[in-house]
């Protein structure tokens, strides 16, 4: 069958793939929740959900660098990548081994599209449809709750030294909008910033993400006197665009109570 990935690249598959390598943590979790755990043969060091998977599956490297020999030895039918998580050079090298599907997700519609695409590719369309509908139901409930919330000016921090934030065009920004958070950084995707800039922007709330940099309570003191409120937040809920969204929609309700 011929399929298209989210970069509109055409991919030829002889049959339904039964040996899958996933190089994106959120997509690995999605595969498991679509009942495809037994078909996964390779993952990254960062594929931590479900937590037992790291002990059961072959680790082929990280999201930016993999062991191509290991990948080849696993004889995959398909390799799953992401435009942001993985590099173009990696994808080009992996294509010499097996068909590569590249996702590109910056909003909820694209997240739902990816789930449905996996449903078609892996012959689990009904389960994918059920998952999408379940998330959409929770999304509607959250949007109804957020209607009564006051819009807040926020900055979402993903790294320390240098300080980096999530900007426009990111899935994180989509999750901020969903919660009526107005992102004060509206230019680049992941710009660097500093304390002088933070002071100028009159931020109501700083969100310090648990990943990729593991911000902790001690880091709140960095922003003392500069913003009204600082909170540590679950980075997976803001940036994982697969089945983790089921948990995320519930998690976000705390911001509207």
Protein Blocks (a to p, Z undefined) as FASTA:
>chain_A
ZZddfkopacddfbdcfbdcdfbfklmmmmmmnopmmmpmbdcfklmbcfklmmmpcceb
dfkbccfklmmmnopabdcddfklpcfklmmmmmmmmccdddddfbfklmmmmmmmmmmm
nopmkmmmmmmmmmmmmmmmmmmmmmmpccddddddfbehiaddddehiaklmmmmmnop
acfblcbfbdcddfklmmmnopabdcddfbfbdcdfklmmmmgokambdcdddfklmmmc
clmlmmmmmmmmmmmZZ
